[in-house]
C-alpha cells in the first residue's frame, strides 16, 4: 500500500477505483425503445433546436420518436426494430467508422456537422433530397 492509501486508511476512508467508468456515463447498453423510429448521431445536442424540429416534422415524427446520441453512445445501442439514422459529422471518415454500429437501418442520412448544417443551404438541400429518395 502506498503512502496516500495508508493515510486515507488511517482516517477511515476507503479509496475505490472504477474499472468501467463509462458505465456511469451511460455509454454501455443504450437500449432503444420500440417507439424510437429515428436516431440522430452528432457531437452536438440538437434535440431542442428549431431546425431539428423542422427536420422531424418533414419526416412526420414526434419528439418521442427521436433519439439523439453522440458517436460514443452509438457503439453501445441495442435494438430489435428497424430505424432511420441521421449521421452528422465534419468528415466522411467519422461517418464511415459509425456505419457498422447503425443496427437495423431502414435508411441512413448523412450530413455535415450540426454547426455547418445550420448555415449551409446546400447541406439542407442534400438532406431533403435524401429524405425524398424514399
C-alpha positions as CSV (number, residue, x, y, z in Angstrom):
1,X,0.0,0.0,0.0
2,X,1.4,3.4,-0.9
3,X,1.6,6.4,1.5
4,X,-1.6,8.1,0.3
5,X,-3.6,4.9,0.7
6,X,-2.1,4.4,4.2
7,X,-3.1,7.9,5.3
8,X,-6.6,7.6,3.9
9,X,-6.9,4.2,5.5
10,X,-5.9,5.6,8.9
11,X,-8.6,8.3,8.5
12,X,-11.2,5.6,7.8
13,X,-11.5,6.5,4.1
14,X,-11.6,3.7,1.6
15,X,-10.3,4.5,-1.9
16,X,-12.1,3.0,-4.8
17,X,-11.2,2.7,-8.4
18,X,-13.7,2.2,-11.1
19,X,-12.9,-0.5,-13.6
20,X,-15.5,0.6,-16.1
21,X,-16.2,4.4,-15.6
22,X,-18.0,4.6,-18.9
23,X,-20.9,2.8,-17.3
24,X,-21.7,5.8,-15.1
25,X,-21.8,8.0,-18.2
26,X,-24.5,5.9,-19.8
27,X,-22.2,4.7,-22.6
28,X,-22.8,0.9,-22.1
29,X,-26.0,-0.7,-23.1
30,X,-28.1,2.1,-24.6
31,X,-31.4,0.3,-25.0
32,X,-33.6,1.8,-27.7
33,X,-37.4,1.5,-27.1
34,X,-39.8,0.4,-29.8
35,X,-41.2,3.9,-30.0
36,X,-38.0,5.3,-31.4
37,X,-38.0,5.5,-35.2
38,X,-35.2,8.0,-35.8
39,X,-31.7,8.1,-34.3
40,X,-29.6,11.2,-34.7
41,X,-25.8,10.8,-34.2
42,X,-23.9,14.1,-33.6
43,X,-21.5,15.6,-31.2
44,X,-24.0,18.4,-30.5
45,X,-27.2,18.3,-28.5
46,X,-29.8,19.3,-31.1
47,X,-33.0,17.9,-29.5
48,X,-34.5,21.3,-28.8
49,X,-33.1,23.1,-31.9
50,X,-35.9,24.7,-34.1
51,X,-34.2,23.5,-37.2
52,X,-34.2,19.9,-35.9
53,X,-37.9,20.3,-35.2
54,X,-38.4,21.2,-38.8
55,X,-36.5,18.2,-40.0
56,X,-38.5,16.0,-37.6
57,X,-41.8,17.4,-38.9
58,X,-40.7,16.8,-42.5
59,X,-40.2,13.1,-41.6
60,X,-43.6,13.1,-39.8
61,X,-42.1,12.2,-36.5
62,X,-42.9,13.3,-32.9
63,X,-40.2,14.3,-30.4
64,X,-40.7,10.9,-28.7
65,X,-39.9,9.1,-31.9
66,X,-36.4,10.5,-32.0
67,X,-33.3,9.7,-30.0
68,X,-30.1,11.9,-30.1
69,X,-26.8,10.2,-29.4
70,X,-23.1,11.0,-29.7
71,X,-20.6,9.0,-31.5
72,X,-19.5,7.1,-28.4
73,X,-23.0,6.1,-27.4
74,X,-24.0,4.7,-30.8
75,X,-21.4,2.0,-30.4
76,X,-23.4,0.6,-27.5
77,X,-27.0,0.6,-28.7
78,X,-29.2,-2.4,-28.7
79,X,-32.5,-2.5,-30.7
80,X,-34.7,-5.1,-32.3
81,X,-36.7,-2.9,-34.7
82,X,-35.8,-1.0,-37.8
83,X,-35.0,2.7,-37.5
84,X,-33.7,5.6,-39.7
85,X,-30.4,7.2,-38.8
86,X,-29.1,10.7,-39.4
87,X,-25.3,11.0,-39.1
88,X,-23.9,14.5,-38.7
89,X,-20.1,14.7,-38.8
90,X,-17.4,17.0,-40.1
91,X,-15.6,14.4,-42.2
92,X,-16.7,11.3,-44.1
93,X,-14.3,9.1,-42.1
94,X,-16.2,9.6,-38.9
95,X,-19.4,8.6,-40.6
96,X,-17.8,5.6,-42.2
97,X,-16.5,4.4,-38.8
98,X,-20.0,4.8,-37.4
99,X,-21.9,2.9,-40.1
100,X,-21.2,-0.6,-38.7
101,X,-23.0,0.5,-35.4
102,X,-26.2,1.5,-37.2
103,X,-28.1,-1.6,-36.4
104,X,-31.4,-2.5,-38.3
105,X,-31.0,0.6,-40.5
106,X,-34.0,1.3,-42.6
107,X,-32.3,4.4,-44.1
108,X,-29.1,6.4,-43.2
109,X,-29.0,10.1,-43.9
110,X,-25.6,11.8,-43.9
111,X,-24.8,15.5,-43.4
112,X,-22.0,17.8,-42.3
113,X,-21.8,18.5,-38.6
114,X,-24.6,20.4,-37.0
115,X,-22.8,23.8,-36.8
116,X,-22.1,23.7,-40.6
117,X,-25.5,22.2,-41.4
118,X,-27.4,25.2,-39.8
119,X,-25.5,27.6,-42.1
120,X,-25.2,25.6,-45.3
121,X,-28.2,25.8,-47.6
122,X,-26.6,23.2,-49.9
123,X,-26.3,20.7,-47.0
124,X,-30.0,21.3,-46.1
125,X,-30.9,20.7,-49.8
126,X,-28.9,17.4,-49.8
127,X,-30.7,16.2,-46.7
128,X,-34.1,17.0,-48.2
129,X,-33.1,15.1,-51.4
130,X,-32.0,12.1,-49.2
131,X,-35.4,12.2,-47.5
132,X,-37.2,12.4,-50.8
133,X,-35.5,9.2,-52.2
134,X,-37.7,7.0,-50.0
